[in-house]
Amino acid sequence: MKINTNDLRVIDPGERILMGPGPSNVPARVLQAMSAPCIGHLDPYFLSVMDETQRLLRFLFQTENPFTIPVSGTGSAGMETCLVNLIEPGDEVVVCINGFFGSRMADIVGRVGGRLVRVDGQWGRAIDPEAVRKDVQGRNPKIIALVHAETSTGVCQPLDDIANIAREAGALLLVDMVTSLGGMEVSVDKMGIDAAYSGSQKCISCPPGLSPISFSPAAMKALENRKTPVLSLYLDMSMVNKYWGAERKYHHTAPINMVYALAEALHLVAEEGLEPRFARHQLNHKALVAGVEAMGLSMLVPEGERLPMLNTVCIPEGVEDAKIRKALLNDFEIEIGGGLGDLAGKIWRVGLMGHSSSRKNVMLFLTALGTILKAEGVKVTPGGLEAASGVYS
């Protein structure tokens, strides 16, 4: 096979305003860090970057857990890491499912031979803790797993009550924080979370490719006491821990430049501070919702259960989902997401994550959406920008 190099394109996708379910826009400092020279994964300089990255991740997770690292892989790798390391064949695992990513957890439990106990809830609503308590009664689960920020629906799942249920049952609490980490309070130690995972590309505003995880001492003890090998060699944290720990024993070649990028993104998080960062996400969320509702549109999730960084807007009747998203991208360079599963064609997923969570993006999105909907003949109530401005003022 011959290749005509004259036909090959230079990679240049152009600028995008990333306001979908992820990734978010990446700050210039992070891109610059990623372009630093690639060195060996056991080079003393890189080992120092690893140490700093772990310290910053513990700061972000708000934990003292020694085993807090970025897994080489996207958020889905983080999900699989937590589950395959902590579940052995026959282990009873309770999974709370109210969206696409809870369903994925359940799928993995079955694949590794766990005995799945489903707690199903409505897509677009938080799981009722009493439903969890009822399904746990009379059982001896090893793990209770749930999604804190369900990216498919925009629902924030309160954790305190379910954490108490896990403690009463003697179970490990496993939490998906892919969308919430870096954008709202998710204190691992305070909330009693034993295994948590996230992704680099959402509220951390680093390119996709790493999945921060944190295991409590109880989770590490469960890993150490396994009677069977971890099914995945690549994701076996008993082996990976010897590379990220004091031994620095080879397991796989770490993605050096991605770790540079994550370290710099975490620097930016630390410079801003957690409380101001959380407040920024909340403020922009409130302004967006005020603007959307003033335009006559509605939100999928009730007010008390909404995520600040992932907003699900109901598509007006008769409006073609893909056509509006295409116009936003082509005319305004704004990317948003569509619905998944039963919500496909029914909602837009509008992200305000990390670097993308700004007043400028909120106001631009409201202007662009209103302009496009009017051009499609949709009745849009005036006042969206004024409502959003009122929140800021």
Buried (B, 14 or more C-beta within 10 A) or exposed (E): EEEEEEEEEEEEEEEEBBBBBBBBBBBEBBEEBBEEEEBEBBEEEBBEBBEBBBBBBBBBBBBEBBBBBBBBBBBBBBBBBBBBBBBBEEBBBBBBBBBBBBBBBBEBBEEBEBBBBBBBBEBBBBBBBEEBBEBBEEEEBBBBBBBBBBBBBBBBBEBEBBBBBBEEBEBBBBBBBBBBBBBBEBEBBEBBBBBBBBBBBBBBBBBBBBBBBBBBEBBBEBBEEBEEEBBBEBBBBEBBBBBBEEEEEEBEEBBBBBBBBBBBBBBBBEEEEBEEBBEBBBBBBBBBBBBBBBBBBEBBBEEEBBBBBBBBBBBBEEBEBEEBBEBBBEEBBBBBBBBBEEBEEBBBBBBBBBBBBBBEBBBBBBBBBBBBBEEBEBEBEEBBBEBBBEBEE
